[in-house]
Amino acid sequence: MSRMWMAGVAAMAVLLPAQGYAQATGEITLHAKGQFKGAQKIIAGPRQYIDPPFLVKSVTVPSGTQWELCSGNTYSGCRQVSQSVKSMVMTVRSVRPVAGIIPADATASGQSPGQPLRGTGQSLRGLASEYFVTPEAGGIRVEVTPGTAEAMTRLAGDFCRTRGWRTSAHERLQTVGGRFYLADVLCVNDTGR
């Protein structure tokens, strides 16, 4: 009976296309040569201190994802990529996936266009973290200028420190009326990143 089962599994493996593994794994592939050739480094999540640094000449980005390729060991000097690039030159020492910007079609209800957005000041506090949907300072949403992931990460860390936490473990950007604001900030004392 087990031989028949194993034969059935082997037959199914032959019939199924090999692309199953290659489908949207969420991994970014760094290539040492242009046109997606040469030595490869496959990265599945955030990674710091890539040693030796990898000279990237092309990159394969999974559809629907966005990543930061950074020249610094701890996510500094970053370039965002949201699609594959067949020709580039960059020395990469850290890489991380980034969430896309949360879009908003209009300003918050009851607020005039062009005026600073007001925050709710509400949070959800636990024993080891505190979550802010719309972080604010002095009743006004925290604006991120320029609207880059690097600025977002820095401001989220600053925001958490003003609230008595060590750093931010998660943060997002939201656009409202062409301006960028912090959103979904999770403040913690130990990131585990």
Secondary structure, 3 states (H helix, E strand, C coil): CHHHHHHHHHHHHHHCCCHHHHCCCCCEEEEEECCCEEEEEEECCCECCCCCCEEECEEECCCCCEEEEECCCCCCCEEEECCCECCCCEEECEEEEECCCECCCCCCCCCCCCCCCECCCCCEECCCEEEECCCEECCEECECCCCCHHHHHHHHHHHHHHCCCCEEEEEEEEEECCEEEEEEEEEECCCCC
